[in-house]
């Protein structure tokens, strides 16, 4: 059986602002949903509409495991990860 790919991603409302960590099998679709307020909950409430970091996985189960681990991370570690790969906090959804 073929495994499905997956993504772990971080959305933010502004540089060094509130972040939301999620996992999906369709990153462009999920980023669109966040940007347009189509997903109820934390990210909509806090205006996390900017895709600031993501990692692709060949197997969605690996993505799920990574998300679980990262949910335990300190906020500072997540911000450091964003700063390393996207220091301008650009909206990466624009280049998907």
C-alpha positions, 0 to 999 in steps of 0.5 A: 500500500502506498503511503500518503504524503503529509505536512507539518506547518506553522501559521502566525498572525504577525512576526513574533506573534501568535502561532498555530501548529498543524498537520495536513495532507494538502498544504495549499488547501489548508493554508487557503482555509486558514487565510480565509477564516474557513477553519473555526477555532484557535487559528481563526480566533487569533488571526493566524493567517500567515504560513511561516514554516512547513516541512513535507513528509513522504508518509503522513504518519511521520508528519503526525508523529512530528506534529505530536512532538512539536506540540510539546515544544516551547514557544521559543523553539518554534520561533527559532525554527521560523527565524532560521528558515524564514527570517522575514516571516513571509507568507509562504502560501504565496509560493506554494 
